[in-house]
Amino acid sequence: MRTLFENFNSNLIIRLLTEKNEPVYMSINSTCYLNEERYIVIVKSTKIRELWKNEPNPLNQDLNLGDNKVWIKDKKYNYASDGFSKGKINPVPLAKIVCNKDKKSQTYISFIDGTTRTMWLLVNGVKYFPIECQTKNEALLLKEEAGYNNIDIYSTQTLLNYIINISE
């Protein structure tokens, strides 16, 4: 796995590669609360596309059922491009999602924040990337359905502590 985690001012910087082998950066922010309750899952892009299509009540069905051509035309897509262009100096925050099962026990995701950032990652061929879940149960379900190479889930706090310990 080529993702590089680096600690910077109590935030975690994640280095990802586009299909053109260009680095882009995201961040996990430490807050004064809920660091033990928020979980990070490294997901496969192909699986996230599938789970998003399953969303039972999307705010914008054109997006969750869309493809690269649709996403590039989205009114906010250029904002994501601009955000990712800032590089390591100003990394883009992780998307926050809900992962659940519908009445037919079909797993789906819906976005709390970061829809356009995720579309940008998908359009630009990033094969795997971290996503934030609000609960451990959601993170475990997401790992089971879309996790990359069975990598464990971590609370934000645990991940920040782990990285801090490695860098010492």
C-alpha positions as CSV (number, residue, x, y, z in Angstrom):
1,M,0.0,0.0,0.0
2,R,1.4,3.4,-0.9
3,T,-0.5,5.6,1.4
4,L,1.8,7.6,3.6
5,F,0.6,8.9,7.0
6,E,2.4,11.8,8.5
7,N,1.7,13.7,11.7
8,F,1.6,17.5,11.5
9,N,0.3,19.8,14.3
10,S,-2.0,17.1,15.8
11,N,-3.4,16.4,12.3
12,L,-2.7,13.4,10.2
13,I,-1.7,14.0,6.5
14,I,-2.4,11.2,4.1
15,R,-0.6,10.9,0.7
16,L,-2.5,9.3,-2.1
17,L,-1.6,8.8,-5.7
18,T,-3.8,9.5,-8.8
19,E,-3.8,7.2,-11.8
20,K,-1.2,9.6,-13.3
21,N,1.0,8.8,-10.2
22,E,0.6,12.4,-8.9
23,P,0.4,12.8,-5.2
24,V,-2.6,14.4,-3.5
25,Y,-3.0,15.0,0.2
26,M,-5.9,14.6,2.6
27,S,-6.0,15.2,6.4
28,I,-7.6,13.7,9.5
29,N,-8.1,16.5,12.0
30,S,-7.8,16.0,15.7
31,T,-10.6,17.7,17.6
32,C,-11.4,18.4,21.2
33,Y,-14.0,15.7,21.2
34,L,-15.1,12.5,19.6
35,N,-11.6,11.4,18.5
36,E,-12.2,7.9,20.1
37,E,-15.7,7.6,18.4
38,R,-14.7,8.5,14.8
39,Y,-13.2,5.7,12.8
40,I,-11.1,5.7,9.7
41,V,-11.5,3.0,7.0
42,I,-9.2,2.6,4.0
43,V,-11.6,1.7,1.1
44,K,-11.4,0.5,-2.5
45,S,-12.7,3.0,-5.0
46,T,-14.6,0.4,-7.0
47,K,-16.4,-0.8,-3.9
48,I,-17.3,2.8,-2.8
49,R,-18.9,3.4,-6.2
50,E,-21.1,0.3,-5.7
51,L,-22.2,1.1,-2.2
52,W,-23.0,4.7,-3.1
53,K,-25.3,3.5,-5.9
54,N,-27.2,1.5,-3.3
55,E,-28.2,4.7,-1.3
56,P,-31.9,4.4,-0.8
57,N,-32.8,8.1,-0.5
58,P,-30.0,10.1,-2.2
59,L,-30.2,13.9,-2.2
60,N,-29.0,14.0,-5.8
61,Q,-29.6,10.7,-7.7
62,D,-27.6,12.1,-10.7
63,L,-24.5,12.0,-8.5
64,N,-24.8,8.7,-6.8
65,L,-25.8,6.9,-10.0
66,G,-23.5,9.0,-12.1
67,D,-20.1,8.4,-13.6
68,N,-17.0,10.4,-14.3
69,K,-18.7,12.4,-17.1
70,V,-21.5,13.4,-14.8
71,W,-19.2,14.2,-11.8
72,I,-16.9,16.5,-13.8
73,K,-19.9,18.6,-14.8
74,D,-21.0,19.0,-11.2
75,K,-21.1,22.7,-10.1
76,K,-18.8,22.0,-7.2
77,Y,-16.2,19.7,-8.9
78,N,-13.8,22.6,-9.7
79,Y,-13.8,23.5,-5.9
80,A,-12.5,20.0,-5.2
81,S,-9.9,20.3,-8.0
82,D,-8.7,23.6,-6.5
83,G,-8.7,22.0,-3.0
84,F,-6.5,19.1,-4.1
85,S,-4.2,21.4,-6.0
86,K,-3.0,23.0,-2.7
87,G,-0.9,19.9,-1.9
88,K,0.6,19.0,1.4
89,I,0.5,22.6,2.7
90,N,-3.3,22.6,2.8
91,P,-4.6,19.0,2.6
92,V,-8.2,18.2,1.9
93,P,-10.3,16.8,4.8
94,L,-11.6,13.2,4.6
95,A,-15.1,12.6,3.5
96,K,-17.5,11.7,6.3
97,I,-20.1,9.0,5.6
98,V,-22.9,6.9,7.0
99,C,-22.6,3.2,6.2
100,N,-25.7,1.1,6.8
101,K,-28.0,-1.6,5.5
102,D,-31.4,-0.9,3.9
103,K,-34.6,-2.9,4.5
104,K,-33.4,-5.6,2.1
105,S,-30.1,-5.9,4.0
106,Q,-28.2,-4.2,1.1
107,T,-25.3,-2.2,2.3
108,Y,-25.1,1.4,1.2
109,I,-23.2,4.6,2.0
110,S,-24.5,8.2,2.2
111,F,-22.4,11.3,2.6
112,I,-22.4,13.6,5.6
113,D,-19.6,15.7,4.1
114,G,-17.2,15.2,1.2
115,T,-19.3,14.1,-1.7
116,T,-17.4,16.2,-4.3
117,R,-14.0,15.4,-2.8
118,T,-14.8,11.7,-3.2
119,M,-16.1,12.2,-6.8
120,W,-12.8,13.9,-7.5
121,L,-10.8,11.0,-6.1
122,L,-12.8,8.5,-8.2
123,V,-12.5,10.6,-11.4
124,N,-8.8,10.9,-10.9
125,G,-8.3,7.2,-10.5
126,V,-7.2,7.0,-6.8
127,K,-7.5,3.3,-6.1
128,Y,-8.0,3.5,-2.4
129,F,-8.4,6.2,0.2
130,P,-9.5,6.8,3.8
131,I,-13.1,7.7,4.8
132,E,-14.3,8.7,8.2
133,C,-17.3,6.9,9.8
134,Q,-19.1,8.3,12.8
135,T,-19.3,4.9,14.7
136,K,-17.3,1.8,15.1
137,N,-20.2,-0.4,13.8
138,E,-20.5,1.6,10.6
139,A,-16.7,1.4,10.2
140,L,-16.7,-2.4,10.6
141,L,-19.5,-2.7,8.1
142,L,-17.7,-0.5,5.6
143,K,-14.5,-2.5,6.1
144,E,-16.3,-5.7,5.4
145,E,-18.0,-4.4,2.3
146,A,-15.3,-2.1,0.8
147,G,-12.2,-2.3,2.9
148,Y,-8.8,-2.3,1.1
149,N,-6.8,-5.5,1.7
150,N,-8.4,-6.2,5.0
151,I,-6.6,-3.3,6.7
152,D,-7.9,-2.7,10.2
153,I,-10.1,0.2,11.2
154,Y,-8.7,2.7,13.8
155,S,-10.3,5.4,15.9
156,T,-8.9,8.9,15.0
157,Q,-7.2,9.0,18.4
158,T,-5.6,5.6,18.1
159,L,-4.3,6.4,14.6
160,L,-2.9,9.8,15.7
161,N,-1.2,8.2,18.7
162,Y,0.2,5.4,16.5
163,I,1.7,7.8,14.0
164,I,3.1,10.0,16.7
165,N,4.8,7.0,18.3
166,I,6.2,5.9,15.0
167,S,7.7,9.3,14.3
168,E,9.5,9.6,17.7
